[in-house]
Amino acid sequence: MDILALLSDPAAWAALLTLIALELVLGIDNLVFIAILSNKLPPAQQPLARRIGLGLALGLRILLLLLIGWIVSLQQPLFDLGLSGAPGPHGEPGFETAFSGRDLILLAGGLFLLWKATKEIHHAIDKEGESGELLDHDKGVGEIAFSAAIAQIIALDLVFSVDSILTAVGMTDQVPIMIAAVVITVCLMMIAADPLARFIEANPTLVMLALAFLVMIGVVLIADAFGLHIPKGYIYAAMAFSALVESLNIVARNRRARRKKEQAA
């Protein structure tokens, strides 16, 4: 089907809008990770790191779409450890140990997210070492080097890109529609990246909430690698509810601070 035929096909437009919405939801994890990681850099480098991170995400996804046949082949099992679990008491599937290329990518990405988020939570809770001195990331400079930040962003971009592309393949078989959805989604994410990063940095409690989200996403990726498919609707509903509660807390704190300021004046 050529481009003109796609532009005149209502089903193609419906598929594009659906994919954009889906990609935005799936891209939240990636955007939060980039925001937290870039905030560890010196202020002058933060916007550049976010632009490079999202630009690489766009490039990776387009490249993977052009290699769509290879991406689909990643779902074929590579080896089986023979330790798959039995179905549950209500007929739910047990875990699987027949690993495909996709499973290995998700497993590595999930373990990396767990390690990274747990490490950041530890730093946020214990800002001082055993000697009582501030840890490196609290000494007024970025905790990590720019190149290290970009390397970690690339690693997670690959994980989220593979998952995103495989989801898109299940929605439509038209590569131009998938590429258009990816380009539009990443452009919207670029617009939202700086405000989101500033909002997270201005509200420290949101950092802990975002890190908790990343821990949860890491667990979901690992479970998915073992064949335990947790409906993502439950995950995003929990994230949305938690974000709403924390937003109400932020509003309440700001109002209390404003009242104290007015009383002091």
Secondary structure, DSSP 8 states (H G I E B T S, - for coil): --HHHHHT-HHHHHHHHHHHHHHHHHHHHHHHHHHHHHTTS-TTTHHHHHHHHHHHHHHHHHHHHHTHHHHHHTTSEEEE-S------TTS------EEEHHHHHHHHHHHHHHHHHHHHHHHHH--B-TTS-B-GGGSSS-SS-HHHHHHHHHHHHHHHHHHHHHHHHTT-S-HHHHHHHHHHHHHHHHHHHHHHHHHHHH-HHHHHHHHHHHHHHHHHHHHHHTT----HHHHHHHHHHHHHHHHHHHHHHHHHHHHHHHHH-
